[in-house]
Amino acid sequence: MSESVELDSVDWWILEELQNDATLPNRTLAERIGLAPSSCLQRVRRLREQGVITGSHIDVDPAATGLALEAVVAVNVRPHTRQIVDQFREFVMAQPETRSLLHVSGQADFLLHVAVAGTKHLQEFLVDKLASRTEVRNFTSSIVLEQLRTRALTAPKHLRPKRRRRT
């Protein structure tokens, strides 16, 4: 985990804008924030160097690619050792169906988000790939009916950016 970095309201505003659209040109970002382009670029570079910005990505609609069914699979592994956890994580992340993997505390050891073509594909993934792993003790799957998510990690209330008027 990264060390916490002190961020001011302008940093948070930059992060919010880039999380909502990572393709924003620096000039447009600077205009929205109310900074000179050089100052804006310097802040973005600093946020990258400090590990606050770790990359950028695009979102792809799985259904548009033929992977219309998504599921969350709660998995328990045994024994729960560092070696088994690392091997399981490596295996799961190598599967084309995997969208994300969370190593969690609580009733499950892992929460696995997958995208598949349909129920037959999900069954094949669960039975042929997941259940065949010797470290997998048990699992339960749930079909995703709807996914809602925030587009941006937002600042704590006391650091919320004060919007400047756009002219």
N, C-alpha and C positions, 0 to 999 in steps of 0.2 A: 504494500500500500504506500502511496505517496505521502510525503510530509505535507502538512497543511500550509497553504500559501495565503498571505494576507492580500485580500482583494478589495478594491474600493468600488464605489458605485459605477464608475466608468468601465472598469474591468468587467463587472457583472453585465453591464449593458452590451458590451462587445460580445461576451459569451452567449448572451441570450440571442442576439442577432445572428451570430454564426451557427448556433445550434438550430435555429429555424431555417437557415439557408447558408450552408457552408460554401456555396459557390459565389457569394457576394464579392464583387471586386473591392479592393481596398478603398478606392475612391468613393464608392457608394456607401460602404460601411462608415467611413470617416464623415460623410455628409449626414448620415442618420444619427451618429453619435454627437456630432458638432465639434469634431477635432480636425486639425490639419492632417492631410493624408500621411505625412511623414510621422507624426505623433501616433497616429492610429496604427501604422505598420510597426512602429517600435513597440507598442503595447502588445500587439498580437505576437510578435517575435518573442517578447519576454514571457508571455503566457505559455508559449510552446516550450521555451527553454526551461521553465519552471515545472513543466509536466502537467500543467492545468489543461492545456489543449493537447490531446494525445493523438489526434488524427482527425480525419473528416470522412464522411461517407455519404452514400445515397441510399434511399429506401426503395426496395423493390417489392412490388405486390406479388406475393407467392401465387395467388390465384391466376394472375395474368401470365405466369410462366408454366401453368399446368399443375401447380402444387396447391390445389384448392382446399385441402384439408390440413388444419394445424391441430396439434395436440400438445398437452403438457403431460410429461411422464414423471411421476415421483418414484425415485429409485433408492433402494437400500442396498449397500454393499457390505460384505463381510469377508475377512476381517477389515475393520475400518482403520487401516494403517496408511502411513504416508505412501508406501510403495503401491498399494492397491489403489488408493485415491489417484495417484499420478497416472498409473496405467489405465484406469477407467476413464479419466479425463482425456488422455491422449486418444484412446479408442473412440470415444464419443465425438470428439472434435474432428476426427478424420472422416466421419460419416457424412455423406452429402445431404442427408435429411436434417441434420442438426442446424438449428437457427441460433440457439444459445444454451448455455449450461450454467447453472448456479449450484455451487457447493454450499449447502445450507445447514443450519442447526434445526433441531426439532424432530418431527416424526420421520421425515425423509432425510436422506443424506444428500441427494441431488434432485434438482428440478431441471428437467430437460425439455426444451421447446423444439418441436420438430415440425417440418412442413412436408407433406406427402401428397401423392396424386389422388388418393382415395382410401377407403377403408381396407381394401385388399393390400395396398402398399403399406398402410399402418400396421396391419397384422403381420406382414412379412418382416417389417422392421422390428417389431416387438418380439416375435417368436424366433425368427432366424438370426437376428443380430443381437438383440439385447438379452433375451432369455438364455442364449447359448453361452454367455459369459459366465465363467465359474464363480466370479466374485459377486455377481448379482444375486442377492438373497431373495428379493421380491420387488415388484413394481406395480403401480396402478397408473392408468392413463385416463386423461380427461380430454374430450374434444373441445377445442376453442370455438365458442359460439360467436363471440365478439371480442375485439381487442381495442381498448381505448388506452391512449397514452399521451403523456405530455410531450410536447415537442422540445422543451428546454428545461434544464435545471435552472431554477430561478433563485435570485438572491434572497437572503434572510430579510425580513421586513425593514430592519434598520439600515440596510445597504441597498434597498431598491433604488434603481436609477431614477433620477428626476428628469423627466422628458423635457427636452428643449423644444421650443417652437420651431417648426420647419418653415422656411420662407419660400 
